Amino acid sequence: MHPTSRRPATLGVSLLLAAVTGVLSAPILAQAQPVDDSAQGETLSPKTQSPDAGPAKPGAYLSDWFNQDLTLIGSKDISFGPKPQDDIYLEYEYFGRKGPFELYGYIDVPKILTIGNSNDKGVWDHGSPVFMEHEPRISIDYLAGRSLAIGPFKEWYVAFDWIYDHGSRKENRANTLYSGLGTDIDTHSRVNLSANFYGRYQWENYGASNEYSWDGYRAQMKYIVPIGKFDNGASLTYIGFTNYDFGSDLHKDNPARTANSLVATNVLLYSFTHLRFSLVGRYFHNGGNWEDGSELNFGEGNFRARSDGWGYYAGVGYQF
């Protein structure tokens, strides 16, 4: 068993490049307009902020609401398991808003260039050929035909997050569904803020004891801060999100596992109409519900888990 998921068992979630660009709106990414003048991804309102409310910039998209990109991502010291991984992988990503449906997801091909550390297995060396995450949200306000805003909570959603890692065999496979409630929060500033609260149902989980059961919860915050625009047409944006998992029973029969874990992601996105560059710093605490420093043996000798600390990503992608 090698429980080393590349993403948050989330936005989850990826390079955060994925989660990153996913939280941004079509107009922000494709047209580099100021955040306060355009739609804002996961905080879109069906009445005033939907991408289909106005035409897209000519040449920016194949669709005026469904956005896609391909990104090559390099990662280092990623600690979703007890052995940090380095990898270079290819990612296809999509995102958009149509009516009540807010869509975001990505599909990764791990180790696409056969480059990675000794802990990394991918499509060419009997590892996982595909890792994917899909995060749809459905606007309750839109379906109700009225605003359900309460104080700063300006729109409500039924929220899902499905994560699937197709390992080479069942022991190396993960299949997780988060489901719950989401909301967008009015900060009365340029800061874009949204939140989701999920319960977790776990199918396969790299052979762990919580398979095929409801096990724990996730509280998630996402935040976007526009930094500036440049004369060359580019924009610079800070994107962050924090996932706090709690209430798992994994620790009850394995002292190396934990009930809680936290992943905090920080992204700088420099984007043109099509081309974008990203740098990501991600902090892990008990990544993948592994107790940092615990002694483990997966059949290849004893080692100590490294599930606390920073991991990094860099990506270059093209939106179409």
The 8 nearest C-alpha neighbors of each residue, nearest first, counted from 0:
[[1, 170, 171, 205, 2, 206, 297, 207],
 [0, 2, 3, 171, 205, 297, 170, 80],
 [3, 1, 205, 80, 0, 4, 171, 204],
 [2, 4, 80, 79, 1, 5, 82, 81],
 [3, 5, 79, 6, 2, 80, 8, 164],
 [6, 4, 79, 3, 13, 7, 77, 84],
 [7, 5, 13, 12, 4, 8, 11, 79],
 [8, 6, 12, 11, 9, 10, 79, 5],
 [7, 9, 11, 6, 162, 12, 175, 4],
 [11, 8, 7, 12, 10, 160, 162, 6],
 [11, 12, 9, 18, 7, 13, 6, 15],
 [12, 10, 9, 7, 8, 6, 13, 18],
 [11, 10, 7, 9, 13, 6, 18, 8],
 [14, 6, 15, 12, 17, 18, 11, 5],
 [13, 15, 16, 17, 312, 72, 18, 6],
 [14, 16, 18, 13, 17, 19, 279, 12],
 [15, 17, 19, 14, 18, 20, 277, 13],
 [18, 16, 15, 19, 20, 14, 13, 21],
 [17, 19, 15, 21, 10, 16, 20, 12],
 [18, 20, 16, 15, 17, 21, 22, 238],
 [19, 21, 23, 17, 22, 18, 16, 28],
 [22, 20, 18, 19, 23, 94, 103, 17],
 [23, 21, 40, 20, 41, 19, 18, 24],
 [22, 24, 40, 20, 21, 39, 27, 28],
 [40, 25, 23, 39, 27, 26, 38, 28],
 [24, 26, 28, 27, 29, 50, 95, 66],
 [25, 27, 30, 29, 24, 28, 37, 38],
 [28, 26, 31, 24, 32, 25, 30, 29],
 [29, 27, 25, 26, 31, 30, 24, 23],
 [28, 30, 272, 26, 25, 27, 59, 31],
 [29, 31, 26, 32, 272, 27, 28, 56],
 [32, 30, 27, 28, 234, 29, 233, 33],
 [31, 33, 27, 30, 34, 26, 37, 36],
 [34, 32, 36, 35, 31, 37, 27, 225],
 [35, 33, 36, 37, 225, 32, 27, 39],
 [34, 36, 33, 37, 189, 38, 39, 32],
 [37, 35, 34, 33, 32, 38, 27, 39],
 [38, 36, 34, 35, 26, 39, 32, 33],
 [39, 37, 48, 24, 43, 49, 40, 26],
 [38, 40, 24, 42, 43, 23, 41, 37],
 [24, 41, 39, 23, 22, 42, 43, 38],
 [40, 42, 22, 43, 39, 101, 193, 23],
 [43, 41, 183, 39, 40, 44, 193, 191],
 [44, 42, 48, 39, 40, 41, 49, 38],
 [43, 45, 48, 46, 47, 49, 42, 154],
 [46, 44, 49, 47, 141, 48, 98, 43],
 [47, 45, 44, 48, 49, 141, 52, 43],
 [48, 46, 44, 45, 49, 52, 43, 38],
 [49, 47, 38, 44, 43, 45, 46, 50],
 [48, 50, 51, 52, 45, 43, 44, 38],
 [51, 49, 52, 64, 53, 38, 96, 48],
 [50, 52, 49, 53, 64, 63, 97, 54],
 [53, 51, 50, 49, 48, 54, 47, 46],
 [52, 54, 51, 50, 55, 49, 63, 48],
 [55, 53, 63, 56, 51, 52, 50, 57],
 [56, 54, 63, 57, 53, 59, 60, 26],
 [55, 57, 59, 58, 30, 54, 29, 60],
 [58, 56, 59, 55, 60, 54, 63, 30],
 [57, 59, 60, 56, 61, 55, 319, 272],
 [58, 60, 56, 57, 29, 272, 319, 55],
 [61, 59, 62, 319, 58, 63, 66, 55],
 [60, 62, 319, 63, 59, 66, 58, 65],
 [61, 63, 60, 65, 64, 66, 55, 59],
 [62, 64, 55, 60, 65, 54, 51, 61],
 [63, 65, 62, 95, 50, 51, 66, 96],
 [66, 64, 95, 62, 94, 63, 67, 93],
 [65, 67, 94, 93, 95, 64, 60, 62],
 [68, 66, 93, 92, 319, 318, 94, 65],
 [67, 69, 318, 92, 317, 319, 91, 70],
 [68, 70, 91, 316, 317, 90, 92, 318],
 [71, 69, 316, 90, 315, 89, 72, 314],
 [70, 72, 89, 314, 315, 88, 316, 90],
 [73, 71, 314, 88, 87, 313, 70, 89],
 [72, 74, 87, 313, 312, 86, 314, 88],
 [75, 73, 312, 86, 85, 311, 87, 72],
 [74, 76, 85, 311, 77, 310, 84, 312],
 [77, 75, 310, 83, 84, 85, 78, 311],
 [76, 78, 310, 83, 84, 75, 79, 85],
 [79, 77, 83, 80, 306, 286, 76, 81],
 [78, 80, 287, 286, 4, 3, 5, 77],
 [79, 81, 3, 78, 287, 82, 2, 286],
 [80, 82, 304, 305, 306, 289, 83, 78],
 [83, 81, 80, 305, 304, 84, 118, 78],
 [84, 82, 78, 76, 77, 81, 80, 305],
 [83, 85, 77, 76, 119, 118, 75, 116],
 [84, 86, 75, 115, 74, 116, 76, 119],
 [87, 85, 115, 74, 110, 73, 114, 88],
 [88, 86, 73, 110, 72, 114, 74, 111],
 [87, 89, 109, 110, 111, 72, 108, 71],
 [90, 88, 71, 108, 107, 70, 111, 72],
 [89, 91, 107, 70, 69, 106, 92, 71],
 [92, 90, 69, 106, 105, 68, 107, 70],
 [91, 93, 105, 68, 67, 104, 90, 69],
 [92, 94, 67, 66, 104, 103, 105, 68],
 [95, 93, 103, 102, 66, 21, 65, 104],
 [96, 94, 65, 102, 64, 66, 101, 25],
 [95, 97, 101, 100, 102, 49, 64, 50],
 [98, 96, 100, 99, 101, 95, 51, 64],
 [97, 99, 100, 45, 96, 141, 49, 101],
 [100, 98, 138, 137, 141, 97, 101, 142],
 [101, 99, 137, 97, 98, 96, 136, 102],
 [100, 102, 96, 136, 135, 95, 137, 97],
 [103, 101, 135, 94, 95, 96, 100, 134],
 [102, 104, 94, 134, 93, 21, 135, 133],
 [105, 103, 133, 132, 93, 134, 92, 94],
 [104, 106, 92, 91, 132, 131, 93, 133],
 [105, 107, 131, 91, 90, 130, 92, 132],
 [108, 106, 90, 130, 129, 89, 109, 131],
 [107, 109, 129, 89, 88, 128, 111, 90],
 [110, 108, 88, 121, 111, 107, 122, 128],
 [111, 109, 121, 88, 113, 87, 112, 86],
 [110, 112, 88, 109, 113, 108, 89, 87],
 [111, 113, 114, 110, 87, 88, 115, 109],
 [114, 112, 110, 111, 115, 123, 121, 87],
 [115, 113, 112, 110, 87, 86, 116, 111],
 [116, 114, 86, 85, 119, 110, 87, 113],
 [115, 117, 85, 119, 118, 84, 86, 114],
 [116, 118, 119, 115, 120, 84, 85, 82],
 [119, 117, 116, 84, 82, 120, 83, 115],
 [118, 120, 116, 117, 115, 84, 85, 86],
 [121, 119, 126, 124, 118, 125, 127, 110],
 [122, 120, 126, 109, 110, 127, 123, 124],
 [121, 123, 128, 127, 126, 124, 109, 110],
 [122, 124, 121, 125, 113, 126, 110, 111],
 [125, 123, 126, 121, 122, 120, 113, 127],
 [126, 124, 167, 123, 121, 122, 120, 127],
 [127, 125, 121, 120, 124, 167, 122, 166],
 [126, 128, 166, 121, 165, 129, 122, 167],
 [129, 127, 122, 121, 108, 126, 109, 165],
 [130, 128, 108, 127, 107, 165, 164, 109],
 [129, 131, 164, 107, 106, 163, 165, 108],
 [132, 130, 106, 163, 105, 162, 107, 164],
 [131, 133, 162, 104, 161, 105, 163, 134],
 [132, 134, 104, 161, 160, 103, 135, 105],
 [135, 133, 160, 103, 159, 104, 102, 161],
 [136, 134, 102, 159, 101, 103, 158, 133],
 [135, 137, 158, 101, 157, 156, 100, 159],
 [138, 136, 100, 156, 157, 99, 101, 139],
 [139, 137, 156, 99, 141, 140, 155, 142],
 [138, 140, 156, 142, 141, 155, 143, 137],
 [141, 139, 143, 146, 138, 142, 145, 147],
 [140, 142, 144, 138, 139, 143, 99, 45],
 [141, 143, 139, 144, 140, 138, 99, 145],
 [144, 142, 140, 141, 145, 139, 146, 147],
 [145, 143, 141, 142, 140, 146, 139, 147],
 [146, 144, 143, 140, 147, 141, 142, 139],
 [145, 147, 140, 148, 154, 144, 153, 141],
 [148, 146, 140, 145, 149, 154, 153, 155],
 [149, 147, 153, 152, 146, 154, 150, 151],
 [148, 150, 152, 151, 147, 153, 154, 146],
 [149, 151, 152, 148, 153, 185, 184, 147],
 [150, 152, 185, 184, 153, 149, 186, 148],
 [153, 151, 184, 149, 148, 150, 183, 154],
 [152, 154, 148, 183, 151, 184, 185, 149],
 [155, 153, 183, 182, 148, 152, 140, 147],
 [154, 156, 182, 139, 181, 138, 140, 183],
 [157, 155, 138, 181, 137, 139, 158, 180],
 [156, 158, 180, 137, 136, 179, 181, 138],
 [159, 157, 136, 179, 180, 181, 156, 178],
 [160, 158, 178, 134, 177, 135, 136, 179],
 [159, 161, 134, 177, 133, 176, 9, 178],
 [162, 160, 176, 133, 132, 175, 177, 134],
 [163, 161, 132, 175, 174, 131, 8, 176],
 [162, 164, 174, 131, 173, 130, 165, 132],
 [165, 163, 130, 173, 172, 166, 129, 174],
 [166, 164, 172, 127, 129, 130, 163, 128],
 [167, 165, 127, 172, 171, 168, 164, 126],
 [166, 168, 126, 127, 125, 171, 165, 169],
 [169, 167, 166, 171, 170, 172, 165, 127],
 [168, 170, 172, 171, 166, 167, 205, 203],
 [169, 171, 205, 206, 168, 0, 172, 166],
 [172, 170, 166, 205, 169, 168, 0, 1],
 [171, 173, 166, 169, 205, 165, 164, 170],
 [174, 172, 204, 203, 164, 163, 205, 175],
 [173, 175, 163, 203, 202, 162, 204, 164],
 [176, 174, 201, 162, 161, 202, 200, 163],
 [177, 175, 161, 200, 199, 160, 178, 201],
 [176, 178, 199, 160, 197, 159, 198, 161],
 [179, 177, 159, 197, 198, 158, 160, 176],
 [178, 180, 197, 158, 196, 157, 198, 159],
 [179, 181, 157, 158, 196, 156, 195, 197],
 [182, 180, 195, 156, 158, 194, 155, 157],
 [181, 183, 155, 194, 154, 193, 156, 152],
 [184, 182, 193, 42, 154, 153, 152, 192],
 [185, 183, 152, 151, 192, 193, 153, 186],
 [184, 186, 151, 187, 153, 152, 183, 192],
 [185, 187, 188, 184, 190, 192, 191, 151],
 [188, 186, 185, 189, 190, 151, 184, 191],
 [187, 189, 186, 190, 191, 185, 35, 224],
 [188, 190, 191, 35, 224, 187, 225, 34],
 [191, 189, 224, 188, 223, 192, 186, 222],
 [190, 192, 223, 222, 189, 224, 193, 186],
 [193, 191, 222, 184, 221, 183, 190, 223],
 [194, 192, 183, 221, 184, 182, 220, 42],
 [193, 195, 220, 182, 219, 181, 221, 183],
 [196, 194, 181, 219, 180, 218, 182, 197],
 [195, 197, 218, 180, 179, 217, 219, 181],
 [198, 196, 179, 178, 217, 177, 216, 199],
 [197, 199, 216, 177, 178, 179, 215, 217],
 [200, 198, 177, 216, 215, 214, 213, 176],
 [201, 199, 213, 176, 212, 175, 214, 177],
 [200, 202, 175, 211, 210, 212, 213, 199],
 [201, 203, 211, 210, 174, 175, 204, 200],
 [204, 202, 173, 174, 210, 172, 205, 201],
 [203, 205, 173, 206, 207, 210, 172, 202],
 [206, 204, 170, 171, 2, 172, 207, 173],
 [205, 207, 170, 204, 0, 208, 203, 210],
 [208, 206, 204, 209, 205, 210, 249, 203],
 [207, 209, 210, 249, 206, 252, 204, 248],
 [210, 208, 207, 212, 249, 211, 214, 201],
 [209, 211, 202, 203, 201, 208, 212, 204],
 [212, 210, 202, 201, 209, 203, 213, 200],
 [213, 211, 201, 210, 200, 214, 209, 202],
 [212, 214, 200, 199, 201, 215, 211, 198],
 [215, 213, 247, 199, 212, 200, 248, 209],
 [216, 214, 246, 247, 199, 245, 198, 213],
 [215, 217, 198, 245, 197, 199, 244, 246],
 [216, 218, 244, 197, 243, 196, 219, 245],
 [219, 217, 196, 243, 242, 195, 197, 244],
 [220, 218, 242, 195, 194, 241, 196, 217],
 [219, 221, 194, 241, 240, 193, 195, 222],
 [222, 220, 240, 193, 192, 239, 194, 241],
 [221, 223, 192, 239, 191, 238, 240, 193],
 [224, 222, 238, 191, 190, 237, 239, 225],
 [223, 225, 190, 237, 236, 226, 238, 191],
 [226, 224, 236, 227, 237, 34, 223, 235],
 [227, 225, 236, 235, 224, 237, 228, 234],
 [226, 228, 235, 234, 225, 229, 236, 33],
 [227, 229, 234, 233, 235, 232, 230, 226],
 [228, 230, 233, 231, 232, 234, 227, 235],
 [229, 231, 232, 228, 233, 234, 227, 271],
 [230, 232, 229, 233, 228, 271, 234, 270],
 [233, 231, 230, 229, 271, 234, 228, 31],
 [234, 232, 271, 270, 229, 231, 228, 31],
 [233, 235, 228, 270, 269, 31, 227, 229],
 [236, 234, 269, 227, 226, 268, 228, 225],
 [235, 237, 225, 226, 268, 267, 224, 238],
 [238, 236, 267, 224, 266, 223, 225, 268],
 [239, 237, 223, 266, 222, 265, 19, 236],
 [240, 238, 265, 222, 264, 221, 266, 223],
 [239, 241, 221, 264, 220, 263, 222, 242],
 [240, 242, 263, 220, 219, 262, 264, 243],
 [241, 243, 219, 262, 261, 218, 244, 263],
 [242, 244, 261, 218, 217, 260, 219, 245],
 [245, 243, 217, 260, 259, 216, 261, 242],
 [244, 246, 259, 216, 258, 215, 247, 217],
 [245, 247, 215, 258, 216, 259, 248, 214],
 [246, 248, 215, 258, 214, 249, 245, 259],
 [249, 247, 250, 251, 258, 214, 246, 209],
 [250, 248, 247, 251, 256, 209, 257, 258],
 [249, 251, 256, 257, 253, 248, 254, 252],
 [252, 250, 249, 248, 253, 254, 256, 257],
 [251, 253, 250, 249, 254, 208, 248, 256],
 [252, 254, 250, 255, 256, 251, 249, 257],
 [255, 253, 256, 250, 252, 251, 257, 290],
 [254, 256, 290, 253, 293, 289, 257, 250],
 [257, 255, 289, 250, 290, 254, 288, 253],
 [258, 256, 250, 288, 259, 289, 290, 249],
 [257, 259, 247, 246, 245, 250, 248, 249],
 [260, 258, 245, 244, 257, 288, 246, 247],
 [261, 259, 285, 244, 288, 284, 286, 243],
 [260, 262, 243, 284, 242, 283, 244, 263],
 [261, 263, 283, 242, 282, 241, 284, 264],
 [264, 262, 241, 282, 281, 240, 242, 261],
 [263, 265, 281, 239, 240, 280, 241, 282],
 [266, 264, 239, 280, 279, 281, 238, 263],
 [267, 265, 279, 238, 237, 278, 239, 268],
 [266, 268, 237, 278, 277, 236, 279, 238],
 [269, 267, 277, 236, 235, 276, 270, 266],
 [270, 268, 235, 276, 275, 234, 277, 267],
 [269, 271, 275, 233, 234, 274, 268, 276],
 [270, 272, 233, 274, 273, 275, 232, 31],
 [273, 271, 29, 30, 274, 59, 28, 31],
 [274, 272, 318, 317, 271, 29, 319, 275],
 [273, 275, 317, 271, 316, 270, 272, 318],
 [276, 274, 270, 316, 269, 315, 271, 317],
 [277, 275, 315, 269, 314, 268, 270, 316],
 [276, 278, 268, 314, 313, 267, 269, 16],
 [277, 279, 313, 267, 266, 312, 314, 268],
 [280, 278, 266, 312, 311, 265, 313, 281],
 [279, 281, 311, 265, 310, 264, 266, 312],
 [280, 282, 264, 310, 309, 263, 265, 311],
 [281, 283, 309, 263, 262, 308, 310, 264],
 [284, 282, 262, 307, 308, 286, 261, 309],
 [283, 285, 307, 261, 286, 260, 306, 262],
 [286, 284, 260, 289, 306, 288, 290, 307],
 [287, 285, 79, 306, 284, 283, 288, 78],
 [286, 288, 79, 80, 289, 285, 260, 8],
 [289, 287, 257, 285, 286, 256, 260, 259],
 [290, 288, 256, 285, 287, 257, 286, 255],
 [291, 289, 255, 285, 256, 293, 257, 292],
 [290, 292, 306, 305, 304, 293, 285, 307],
 [291, 293, 304, 303, 305, 290, 294, 306],
 [294, 292, 303, 304, 255, 291, 290, 295],
 [295, 293, 303, 302, 304, 292, 301, 296],
 [296, 294, 302, 301, 303, 293, 297, 304],
 [295, 297, 301, 300, 298, 302, 299, 294],
 [298, 296, 299, 295, 0, 300, 1, 301],
 [299, 297, 296, 300, 301, 0, 295, 1],
 [298, 300, 297, 296, 301, 302, 295, 1],
 [301, 299, 296, 298, 302, 297, 295, 294],
 [302, 300, 296, 295, 294, 299, 303, 297],
 [301, 303, 295, 294, 296, 304, 300, 293],
 [304, 302, 294, 292, 293, 295, 305, 301],
 [303, 305, 81, 292, 291, 293, 306, 82],
 [304, 306, 81, 291, 307, 292, 82, 303],
 [305, 307, 291, 286, 285, 78, 81, 304],
 [308, 306, 284, 283, 285, 305, 291, 286],
 [307, 309, 283, 282, 284, 306, 310, 305],
 [310, 308, 282, 281, 283, 280, 311, 76],
 [311, 309, 76, 77, 281, 75, 280, 282],
 [310, 312, 280, 75, 279, 74, 281, 76],
 [313, 311, 74, 279, 73, 278, 14, 75],
 [314, 312, 278, 73, 277, 72, 279, 74],
 [315, 313, 72, 277, 71, 276, 73, 70],
 [314, 316, 276, 70, 71, 275, 277, 72],
 [315, 317, 70, 275, 69, 274, 71, 314],
 [318, 316, 274, 273, 68, 69, 275, 70],
 [317, 319, 68, 273, 67, 274, 69, 316],
 [318, 60, 67, 68, 61, 273, 317, 66]]
